[in-house]
Amino acid sequence: MPVEMEKTDDASSPDEVDTKTLKRAVGASMIGNATEWYDYGVYAYLTAEITHNFFPDMGNAPTLLVYAVSFILRPLGGIVWGPIGDRLGRNKVMAMTIILMSVGTALVGFIPSYQSIGWLAPAFLVLLRIVQGFSTGGEYGGAATFMAEYSPDKKRGFWGSFLECGTLLGFSGGLAVVLILRAALTDDQMTDWGWRIPFLIGLPLGLVGLYLRSRMEDTPVFRELQDNDEAEEAATGALKNLFQDYWQPIVRLFLMVVALNIANYTLLTYMPTYMSDSLGISATQSDIVLLIGQLIMVALIWTAGSTSDRVGRKPMWWFSLAAIFVLAVPCFWLMGQGMGWAIVGFTILGLVYLPQLGTISATFPAMFPAHVRYAGMAISYNISTAAFGGTASLVNDWMVGWGGRYMPAYYMMFAMVIGAIGLLKVPETAGRSIRGRGTPGTEEAEDEPQRPQDRSGIHNVSGIRDVSKEFGVRRRRRDE
């Protein structure tokens, strides 16, 4: 006869994860992601002002190079923070990373200019960008893992899409702040001191995120690992297991992130420089083009995640990779036909990019089992991002000077081919459980006992011990 389901009065039990708690988890994940991408967006949108204050008479290349330098430490951040997150919990690491990110962003606004302290100014800028890169190396993988592990299996795409809504809101928020300041201040005021204000805003954003995260328990999936004594006993243990047993998903994720990030950083960070230098569109007009396109993407990104719950993650990715490959050149041609057509071309590319962006936190964390998930995603994602994301603006700028204004389109087409190679052998994980030490979507995961779910579809983690009498007896004996 089946064992009766255990009851609990502990409000922190995974049984208590309901829709209200899930929404809080969404908010806690989104705000950190928004803070991260707000910083990167503000830096990209203020390229001219940063160049004037830190690299006078040297052009945009040094500013873009420093932007790329901030990504060098992201892999190290993933290597450090990821295994710690698999050992101590996702939430603890996410609290640390958001503090470092927001403080690093705000301090950029306090650095004196090159005219005041000479070479120390760019040196301090590089140092703070390194701090930013190191902290974000743990932030994004943790936020995606946190969101995926709180989401119900059958709606992971829908709920996970809100994490990337935070990405777009961060970019859009940074752009809106810069646009308002440029409208309110003269060019001289913006160059002298106005550029500092957007960076200073990063601190209160981080404090809000820290508050939200401090009120959240760790994910039900991680707490289940702890309850079953299946979490990694040492951070180095997670790292060893990851590279020894899960090198294939590491490589696949790396290749998919090449496509994701070249498209992302070409569209969302390099585009202001491209429109100004290659298309002759003013800074204010390019800001308006990007803001309109990004807000449309924000409004529709949830549809990408929700659709992936019905049709699968891989069909969404195949559509996006193919559509960008086909439409990149025509859309870049449209953007050269004037501001109105620039909005159309940019928005079309943004919309066909959404099936990738909107399914990240449903697709990437599910490529690894729970006990190495944080480390697996953080390390692979950040190595690929450092190599191809942070350098995208610099590479695009160089290629335009060498081969003309369509080179960014060709670069995106190349990236889509690389992403397709990585996608080929990725298991479909839509609707699959991501708990336990088995890789989701594979036979080893199917062999694990399935836990029941409550009416809302949220995982009833403690109910796993009641799947069968035999399993319940084993669990009670171990607890004793």
C-alpha positions as CSV (number, residue, x, y, z in Angstrom):
1,M,0.0,0.0,0.0
2,P,1.4,3.4,-0.9
3,V,3.0,5.5,1.8
4,E,0.9,8.5,2.8
5,M,2.2,11.9,1.8
6,E,4.1,13.6,4.6
7,K,2.8,16.9,5.8
8,T,4.9,19.8,6.9
9,D,4.3,23.0,8.8
10,D,7.7,24.4,7.7
11,A,7.0,27.4,5.6
12,S,10.4,27.0,4.0
13,S,9.7,23.6,2.7
14,P,9.8,23.0,-1.0
15,D,6.1,22.0,-0.7
16,E,5.3,25.6,-0.1
17,V,6.6,26.8,-3.5
18,D,3.5,28.3,-5.1
19,T,2.8,30.8,-7.8
20,K,3.4,33.8,-5.5
21,T,6.8,32.4,-4.5
22,L,7.6,31.7,-8.1
23,K,6.8,35.3,-9.0
24,R,9.2,36.5,-6.3
25,A,11.9,34.2,-7.7
26,V,11.3,35.8,-11.1
27,G,11.7,39.2,-9.7
28,A,14.9,38.3,-7.8
29,S,16.4,36.8,-10.9
30,M,15.3,39.6,-13.2
31,I,16.7,42.5,-11.2
32,G,20.2,41.1,-11.1
33,N,20.1,40.4,-14.8
34,A,18.8,43.9,-15.5
35,T,21.6,45.4,-13.3
36,E,24.2,43.4,-15.2
37,W,23.0,44.5,-18.7
38,Y,22.2,48.0,-17.6
39,D,25.9,48.4,-16.9
40,Y,26.9,46.9,-20.3
41,G,24.3,49.0,-22.1
42,V,25.2,52.3,-20.5
43,Y,28.9,51.7,-21.3
44,A,28.1,51.0,-24.9
45,Y,25.8,53.9,-25.3
46,L,28.3,56.3,-23.7
47,T,31.2,55.3,-25.9
48,A,31.9,58.8,-27.2
49,E,31.8,60.4,-23.7
50,I,34.0,57.7,-22.2
51,T,36.5,58.0,-25.0
52,H,36.7,61.8,-24.4
53,N,37.3,61.4,-20.7
54,F,39.6,58.5,-20.6
55,F,41.2,58.2,-24.1
56,P,41.2,61.7,-25.6
57,D,42.3,61.9,-29.3
58,M,42.6,58.1,-29.6
59,G,39.2,57.3,-31.2
60,N,36.7,54.6,-30.0
61,A,39.0,51.6,-30.3
62,P,40.5,51.9,-26.8
63,T,37.1,52.3,-25.3
64,L,35.8,49.2,-27.1
65,L,38.9,47.3,-26.1
66,V,38.2,48.0,-22.4
67,Y,34.7,46.9,-23.0
68,A,36.1,43.6,-24.3
69,V,38.6,43.4,-21.4
70,S,35.8,43.3,-18.9
71,F,34.8,40.0,-20.4
72,I,38.2,38.4,-19.9
73,L,37.5,37.8,-16.2
74,R,34.1,36.3,-16.8
75,P,35.4,32.8,-17.4
76,L,37.4,33.0,-14.1
77,G,34.3,34.3,-12.4
78,G,32.4,31.3,-13.7
79,I,35.1,28.9,-12.6
80,V,35.1,30.5,-9.1
81,W,31.4,31.2,-8.5
82,G,29.9,28.2,-10.4
83,P,31.3,25.4,-8.2
84,I,30.6,27.4,-5.1
85,G,27.0,27.7,-6.2
86,D,26.8,24.0,-6.7
87,R,28.2,23.5,-3.2
88,L,26.7,26.2,-1.0
89,G,23.6,27.1,-3.0
90,R,22.6,29.4,-5.9
91,N,21.2,32.2,-3.7
92,K,24.3,32.8,-1.6
93,V,26.4,33.4,-4.7
94,M,23.8,35.5,-6.4
95,A,23.8,37.8,-3.3
96,M,27.5,38.3,-3.6
97,T,27.6,38.9,-7.3
98,I,24.9,41.6,-7.3
99,I,26.8,43.5,-4.7
100,L,30.0,43.4,-6.7
101,M,28.3,44.3,-9.9
102,S,26.4,47.3,-8.6
103,V,29.4,48.7,-6.6
104,G,31.7,48.3,-9.6
105,T,29.2,50.1,-11.9
106,A,28.7,53.0,-9.5
107,L,32.4,53.5,-8.9
108,V,33.0,54.1,-12.6
109,G,31.0,57.3,-12.1
110,F,33.5,58.6,-9.6
111,I,36.7,58.1,-11.6
112,P,38.4,61.4,-12.4
113,S,39.1,62.1,-16.1
114,Y,42.4,61.7,-17.9
115,Q,42.8,65.4,-17.9
116,S,42.8,65.3,-14.1
117,I,45.0,62.3,-13.1
118,G,46.5,61.2,-16.4
119,W,47.0,57.4,-17.1
120,L,45.6,56.5,-13.7
121,A,42.1,57.3,-15.1
122,P,42.0,54.6,-17.7
123,A,43.8,52.2,-15.3
124,F,41.0,52.6,-12.7
125,L,38.5,52.1,-15.5
126,V,40.1,48.9,-16.6
127,L,40.2,47.7,-12.9
128,L,36.6,48.3,-12.4
129,R,35.6,46.6,-15.6
130,I,37.6,43.6,-14.5
131,V,35.6,43.5,-11.2
132,Q,32.4,43.8,-13.2
133,G,33.5,40.9,-15.5
134,F,34.5,38.7,-12.5
135,S,31.1,39.3,-10.8
136,T,29.0,38.8,-13.9
137,G,30.8,35.5,-14.5
138,G,28.8,34.1,-11.6
139,E,25.7,36.2,-12.0
140,Y,24.2,35.1,-15.2
141,G,24.7,31.4,-14.9
142,G,23.3,31.6,-11.3
143,A,20.2,33.6,-12.3
144,A,19.4,31.3,-15.2
145,T,19.8,28.2,-13.0
146,F,17.8,29.8,-10.2
147,M,15.0,30.7,-12.5
148,A,15.0,27.3,-14.2
149,E,15.0,25.3,-10.9
150,Y,12.1,27.3,-9.5
151,S,10.0,27.0,-12.6
152,P,7.5,24.1,-13.2
153,D,8.6,21.7,-15.9
154,K,5.8,22.4,-18.3
155,K,6.1,26.1,-18.1
156,R,9.9,26.6,-17.7
157,G,10.1,28.4,-21.0
158,F,7.4,30.9,-20.1
159,W,8.7,31.7,-16.7
160,G,12.3,31.6,-17.8
161,S,11.7,34.2,-20.6
162,F,11.2,36.8,-17.9
163,L,14.9,36.5,-17.0
164,E,15.7,37.7,-20.5
165,C,13.1,40.3,-20.2
166,G,15.4,41.6,-17.5
167,T,18.2,41.7,-20.0
168,L,16.2,43.8,-22.4
169,L,14.9,46.1,-19.7
170,G,18.5,46.6,-18.5
171,F,19.6,47.6,-22.0
172,S,16.4,49.7,-22.5
173,G,16.7,51.3,-19.1
174,G,20.3,52.3,-19.7
175,L,19.4,53.7,-23.1
176,A,16.4,55.6,-21.8
177,V,18.5,57.2,-19.1
178,V,21.2,58.3,-21.6
179,L,18.5,59.5,-24.0
180,I,16.9,61.7,-21.3
181,L,20.2,63.1,-20.2
182,R,21.2,64.0,-23.8
183,A,17.9,65.8,-24.2
184,A,18.2,67.7,-20.9
185,L,21.9,68.6,-21.0
186,T,24.1,70.4,-23.5
187,D,26.7,68.4,-25.3
188,D,29.4,69.9,-23.1
189,Q,27.5,69.1,-19.9
190,M,27.0,65.5,-21.0
191,T,30.6,65.1,-21.9
192,D,31.9,66.8,-18.7
193,W,29.8,65.3,-16.0
194,G,26.4,64.1,-17.3
195,W,27.8,60.7,-18.4
196,R,28.5,59.8,-14.8
197,I,24.9,59.8,-13.7
198,P,23.8,56.6,-15.4
199,F,26.7,54.7,-13.8
200,L,25.8,56.0,-10.3
201,I,22.2,54.7,-10.8
202,G,23.7,51.2,-10.8
203,L,24.1,51.2,-7.0
204,P,20.4,51.6,-6.0
205,L,19.5,49.0,-8.7
206,G,21.9,46.5,-7.0
207,L,20.5,47.3,-3.5
208,V,17.0,46.6,-4.7
209,G,18.1,43.3,-6.2
210,L,20.0,42.4,-3.0
211,Y,16.8,43.0,-0.9
212,L,14.7,40.8,-3.2
213,R,17.3,38.0,-3.2
214,S,17.7,38.1,0.6
215,R,14.1,37.2,1.0
216,M,14.2,34.1,-1.2
217,E,15.1,30.6,-0.2
218,D,17.3,28.5,-2.4
219,T,15.7,26.6,-5.3
220,P,13.6,23.5,-4.6
221,V,15.9,21.4,-6.8
222,F,19.0,22.4,-4.9
223,R,17.3,21.8,-1.5
224,E,16.3,18.4,-2.7
225,L,20.0,17.6,-3.5
226,Q,20.9,18.8,0.0
227,D,18.1,16.7,1.6
228,N,19.3,13.6,-0.3
229,D,23.0,14.3,0.5
230,E,23.7,14.6,-3.3
231,A,25.1,18.1,-3.4
232,E,28.8,18.4,-4.1
233,E,30.8,18.1,-0.9
234,A,33.5,20.5,-2.2
235,A,33.6,23.1,-4.9
236,T,36.5,21.4,-6.5
237,G,34.5,18.2,-6.7
238,A,31.9,19.8,-8.9
239,L,34.6,21.2,-11.2
240,K,36.3,17.8,-11.5
241,N,33.0,16.0,-12.3
242,L,32.0,18.7,-14.7
243,F,35.1,18.4,-17.0
244,Q,35.4,14.6,-16.6
245,D,31.9,13.6,-17.3
246,Y,30.1,16.5,-19.0
247,W,32.5,17.9,-21.6
248,Q,30.1,17.2,-24.4
249,P,27.3,19.6,-23.2
250,I,30.1,22.1,-22.3
251,V,31.2,22.1,-26.0
252,R,27.6,22.2,-27.3
253,L,26.7,25.1,-25.0
254,F,29.9,27.0,-26.0
255,L,28.9,26.8,-29.7
256,M,25.3,27.8,-29.1
257,V,26.5,30.8,-27.1
258,V,28.7,31.9,-30.0
259,A,25.5,32.4,-32.1
260,L,23.6,33.9,-29.2
261,N,26.2,36.4,-28.2
262,I,27.4,37.6,-31.6
263,A,23.8,38.4,-32.4
264,N,23.2,39.9,-29.0
265,Y,26.2,42.2,-28.8
266,T,26.0,43.2,-32.5
267,L,22.4,44.2,-32.1
268,L,22.3,45.6,-28.6
269,T,25.7,47.2,-28.0
270,Y,27.5,47.7,-31.2
271,M,24.6,49.2,-33.1
272,P,24.8,52.8,-31.8
273,T,28.4,53.0,-33.0
274,Y,27.5,51.3,-36.3
275,M,24.6,53.6,-37.0
276,S,26.6,56.7,-36.2
277,D,29.8,55.8,-38.0
278,S,28.6,53.7,-40.9
279,L,25.0,55.0,-41.5
280,G,25.4,58.6,-40.6
281,I,22.5,58.5,-38.1
282,S,22.9,60.8,-35.1
283,A,23.4,59.5,-31.6
284,T,19.9,60.6,-30.5
285,Q,18.3,59.0,-33.6
286,S,20.1,55.7,-33.1
287,D,19.1,55.7,-29.4
288,I,15.5,56.1,-30.5
289,V,15.8,53.3,-33.1
290,L,17.2,50.9,-30.4
291,L,14.7,51.9,-27.7
292,I,11.7,51.3,-30.0
293,G,13.1,48.0,-31.1
294,Q,14.0,46.8,-27.6
295,L,10.7,47.8,-26.1
296,I,8.9,45.7,-28.8
297,M,11.2,42.8,-28.0
298,V,10.4,43.2,-24.2
299,A,6.6,43.1,-25.0
300,L,6.9,39.9,-27.0
301,I,9.7,37.9,-25.5
302,W,7.3,35.9,-23.3
303,T,5.7,34.5,-26.5
304,A,9.1,32.8,-27.4
305,G,9.3,31.1,-24.0
306,S,5.7,30.1,-24.0
307,T,5.8,28.7,-27.5
308,S,8.9,26.7,-26.6
309,D,6.9,24.9,-23.9
310,R,4.5,23.7,-26.6
311,V,6.8,23.0,-29.6
312,G,10.2,22.4,-27.8
313,R,13.4,24.4,-27.4
314,K,15.2,23.0,-30.4
315,P,12.5,24.0,-33.0
316,M,12.6,27.5,-31.7
317,W,16.4,27.7,-32.0
318,W,16.4,26.2,-35.5
319,F,13.9,28.8,-36.6
320,S,15.9,31.7,-35.1
321,L,19.3,30.5,-36.5
322,A,17.8,30.0,-40.0
323,A,15.9,33.3,-40.0
324,I,18.9,35.4,-38.9
325,F,21.1,33.7,-41.5
326,V,18.6,34.6,-44.2
327,L,17.5,38.1,-43.0
328,A,20.8,39.6,-41.8
329,V,21.9,41.2,-45.0
330,P,18.4,42.5,-46.1
331,C,17.8,44.0,-42.6
332,F,21.2,45.7,-42.6
333,W,20.4,47.1,-46.1
334,L,17.1,48.4,-44.7
335,M,18.8,50.1,-41.8
336,G,20.9,52.1,-44.3
337,Q,17.8,53.6,-46.0
338,G,16.9,56.2,-43.3
339,M,15.8,56.3,-39.7
340,G,12.3,54.9,-40.3
341,W,13.6,51.9,-42.2
342,A,16.3,51.5,-39.6
343,I,13.6,50.9,-37.0
344,V,12.0,48.3,-39.3
345,G,15.3,46.5,-40.0
346,F,16.5,46.5,-36.4
347,T,13.1,45.3,-35.1
348,I,12.8,42.4,-37.6
349,L,16.3,41.1,-36.6
350,G,15.4,41.6,-32.9
351,L,12.2,39.6,-33.2
352,V,13.7,36.6,-35.0
353,Y,16.4,36.7,-32.4
354,L,13.9,36.3,-29.6
355,P,13.5,32.5,-29.9
356,Q,17.1,32.2,-28.9
357,L,17.1,35.0,-26.2
358,G,13.7,34.1,-24.7
359,T,14.6,30.4,-24.1
360,I,18.1,30.7,-22.6
361,S,17.1,29.9,-19.0
362,A,14.9,27.0,-20.1
363,T,17.5,25.6,-22.5
364,F,21.0,26.1,-21.1
365,P,20.6,25.0,-17.5
366,A,18.7,21.9,-18.6
367,M,21.8,20.7,-20.5
368,F,23.5,19.8,-17.2
369,P,22.4,17.7,-14.2
370,A,21.6,19.6,-11.0
371,H,24.8,18.8,-9.0
372,V,27.0,20.5,-11.7
373,R,24.5,22.8,-13.3
374,Y,25.6,26.1,-11.9
375,A,29.3,25.4,-12.7
376,G,28.5,23.9,-16.1
377,M,26.5,26.8,-17.4
378,A,28.6,29.5,-15.8
379,I,31.9,28.2,-17.1
380,S,30.9,27.3,-20.6
381,Y,28.7,30.3,-21.1
382,N,31.3,32.8,-19.9
383,I,34.2,31.4,-21.8
384,S,32.2,31.7,-25.0
385,T,30.9,35.1,-24.1
386,A,34.5,36.3,-23.3
387,A,35.7,35.1,-26.7
388,F,32.8,36.1,-28.9
389,G,30.5,38.4,-27.0
390,G,32.8,40.9,-25.4
391,T,34.8,41.2,-28.6
392,A,31.8,41.5,-30.9
393,S,31.8,45.3,-31.0
394,L,35.6,45.5,-31.5
395,V,35.6,42.8,-34.3
396,N,32.6,44.4,-36.0
397,D,34.2,47.9,-35.9
398,W,37.4,46.5,-37.4
399,M,35.5,44.5,-40.1
400,V,33.4,47.5,-41.2
401,G,36.6,49.5,-41.7
402,W,38.1,46.6,-43.7
403,G,35.2,45.2,-45.7
404,G,32.3,47.7,-45.6
405,R,29.0,48.2,-43.8
406,Y,27.6,44.7,-44.4
407,M,30.3,42.9,-42.5
408,P,28.3,42.8,-39.2
409,A,25.6,40.9,-41.1
410,Y,28.1,38.4,-42.5
411,Y,29.5,38.0,-39.0
412,M,26.1,37.2,-37.6
413,M,25.5,34.7,-40.5
414,F,28.8,33.0,-39.6
415,A,27.7,32.8,-35.9
416,M,24.4,31.1,-36.8
417,V,26.2,28.3,-38.6
418,I,28.4,27.7,-35.5
419,G,25.3,27.7,-33.3
420,A,23.6,25.1,-35.6
421,I,26.6,22.8,-35.1
422,G,26.2,23.0,-31.4
423,L,22.5,22.5,-31.5
424,L,22.6,19.2,-33.5
425,K,23.1,16.8,-30.5
426,V,21.4,18.7,-27.8
427,P,18.6,16.7,-26.1
428,E,15.1,18.1,-26.1
429,T,14.2,19.1,-22.6
430,A,10.9,20.9,-22.9
431,G,8.5,19.5,-20.2
432,R,11.3,17.3,-18.7
433,S,12.3,17.3,-15.1
434,I,15.7,18.9,-14.4
435,R,16.1,17.6,-10.8
436,G,18.6,15.0,-9.7
437,R,22.0,13.9,-11.0
438,G,20.8,12.6,-14.4
439,T,21.2,14.8,-17.5
440,P,17.7,16.0,-18.5
441,G,16.3,14.6,-21.7
442,T,18.5,11.5,-21.5
443,E,17.9,7.9,-20.4
444,E,19.8,8.3,-17.1
445,A,17.3,11.1,-16.2
446,E,14.3,9.0,-17.1
447,D,15.5,6.3,-14.7
448,E,15.2,8.7,-11.7
449,P,12.0,8.5,-9.7
450,Q,9.4,11.1,-10.8
451,R,8.1,13.4,-8.2
452,P,4.5,14.5,-8.1
453,Q,3.4,18.1,-8.7
454,D,0.8,20.2,-7.0
455,R,-2.2,21.7,-8.8
456,S,-0.3,24.8,-9.9
457,G,2.3,22.7,-11.6
458,I,5.1,23.6,-9.2
459,H,7.3,20.8,-8.1
460,N,6.3,19.0,-4.9
461,V,9.9,18.1,-4.0
462,S,9.3,16.4,-0.7
463,G,6.6,14.3,-2.4
464,I,9.3,12.3,-4.2
465,R,9.7,10.1,-1.2
466,D,6.1,9.0,-1.6
467,V,6.3,7.8,-5.2
468,S,6.4,4.2,-4.0
469,K,6.5,2.3,-0.8
470,E,9.9,0.9,-1.6
471,F,11.4,4.2,-2.3
472,G,9.7,5.7,0.8
473,V,11.1,3.0,3.0
474,R,14.6,3.5,1.7
475,R,14.4,7.3,2.3
476,R,13.2,6.9,5.9
477,R,15.9,4.4,6.6
478,R,18.5,6.8,5.3
479,D,17.0,9.7,7.3
480,E,17.2,7.6,10.5
